[in-house]
Amino acid sequence: MKASSVTWLMRHPRTNTNHSIERCFEAVAGGMRIVASPPLQPVVHVVPWPTSGLFSMLQNCWTALKVQADIAHITGDVHYVLPFVRAKHRILTVHDVGHVQDPAHSKLKRWLLLLIWFKWPLRHCDTVICVSEQTRQRLRQLVADIPGQKRLVIPAAIRSQSLAVSNAKRYDTDKKVILQMGTAPNKNLARVWSACEALGYHLAIVGQPTDELNRLQGSSALSHSLHTSVTDDELERLYLGCDAVAFVSTHEGFGMPLIEAQVFGKPCVTSNIEPMKSHTGGGAILVNPKKGSEIQSALHIALNDPALRERIIQMGYANVHRFSGKEVAQQHLDLYRELLQH
C-alpha cells in the first residue's frame, strides 16, 4: 500500500471547545507507524474554516474538490464535504448524531442538518465507520441502510499518557477534587454539582460558561473551578491532579472521557447506558444518570473505598488496550487494504 493512496480530510480545529477528533486520529496515525509494513502515513488535508455558516462550508467544499486519492477518509464533523472529493473509495467516520436531533433547534433546522450532515453525504459514501454500536444504531434510525454500503464499528483511539505524575495540576483547594468533563446539557452538570456540594468536594469543570453554570454559581457556594479552552497538556494535568472523574452524561456517541480517566488511572463514575456501559470493561462505577442520589453515593464510594478504587483502576488499565492507537490503527489498516484489493 502506497502512503499516498489514503487521504484523511479533517475539520479545522475549533476554538473554545474540545479536540477529541484530532486527538483520536493523532493516536491512529501513531499506531499506523507501528503496525503498517511498510509504514503507512496518510496524507492529511485540513479544511480551511471551522464550520460556522454557509460561507465556511462552501470554502471547505471547494477545498475538498482538490482532493484526489484512492481512499478519501473524512475523519468526522465535516461530513458535508464528502460528495466533493474525487476518490475510488469514500469513508466517513461518524462520531455522534446528537446535534441533528437537538430539541433546541427548530424542526426545519433539524431537517436541514440531517440532510446536509447525513442523508446527502451517505448517498456518496461506500463505507461508514461508527465509533460505537450505539452510534451505528442511532444512525440507522436516521438514515436507513443503503444497498452496497458497509457500516462497521471501529472505536475511537485514545492517546497514551505523556506527562509524568509530577506534572499534575495543583488545584487551589485541600478538598477532594472531582473532574467534570463538559458543560453541555447532556453532560448532566447540575446533578454532579449537587452531589459534590453534599459531599463537600471540589468540582473542577472543563468546558465553557453556560446559563446553567451561571445559575448554579449564583445559587450555591460549592468549591469549584472552571477550565476553558484547555490544551492537550493542560487536560492531561487536570486528569492527573484530580481524585476521580464524573462522566454521567445522558447521551454520548462514544464517551471518550471515560477511557481517558482509565488511561490516567483515575476512578470514574459514569452512566449505565450505552455506549459507556459497553466501554467500561468493568473499570468504572455505573449509575443511573438521572438519579442524583446514585451519583452522590458512587462518588463517595470511589473516594472512600480503597479496595474498590484500586480494583476499578486496574480493570481500567486493562480495558484501555482495545482503544489504543495501535489497536484502532490496525482496524483502519485492515479496512483500507480490503478496499484497495477490490
RANORZI-V504522 format. One record per pair of residues at least 12 apart in sequence whose C-alpha atoms are under 6 Angstrom apart, sorted by the first residue. I is the first residue (numbers start at 0). J is the second residue. If there is no record, write none. Layout:
i->[I:I]
j->[J:J]
This chain:
i->[2:2:2:4:4:5:5:6:6:6:6:7:7:7:8:8:8:9:9:10:10:10:11:11:11:11:13:15:23:23:23:26:26:26:27:27:30:30:30:31:46:60:63:63:64:64:66:67:67:68:69:69:70:70:70:71:71:72:72:72:73:74:75:75:78:79:79:79:81:82:82:89:89:90:90:91:92:92:92:93:94:94:95:99:99:125:126:126:126:127:128:128:128:129:130:130:130:130:131:131:131:133:134:156:156:156:156:157:157:167:167:167:168:168:168:174:174:175:175:176:176:176:176:176:177:177:177:178:178:178:179:179:179:180:181:181:182:185:185:185:186:187:190:194:196:201:201:202:203:203:204:204:205:206:207:243:243:243:244:245:245:246:247:247:247:253:261:261:264:266:267:268:268:269:270:270:270:270:271:271:271:280:282:282:282:283]
j->[39:40:41:68:69:41:70:41:42:43:71:43:72:73:44:45:73:45:74:45:46:77:45:46:48:49:49:228:155:156:157:156:158:324:324:328:324:325:328:328:59:80:83:84:83:84:84:85:86:86:86:87:86:88:89:86:89:89:90:91:91:92:92:93:116:115:116:120:120:120:123:124:125:126:127:127:127:128:129:129:130:252:252:112:113:148:148:149:150:150:150:151:152:152:152:153:154:155:152:154:253:274:252:322:323:324:327:322:323:236:239:240:236:237:240:200:201:200:201:200:201:202:241:242:202:243:244:203:244:245:203:204:245:205:205:206:206:248:249:250:248:248:291:295:221:222:223:223:223:224:225:226:226:227:227:265:266:267:267:267:268:269:269:270:288:274:315:316:312:312:283:283:284:285:285:286:287:288:285:286:287:318:311:314:315:311]
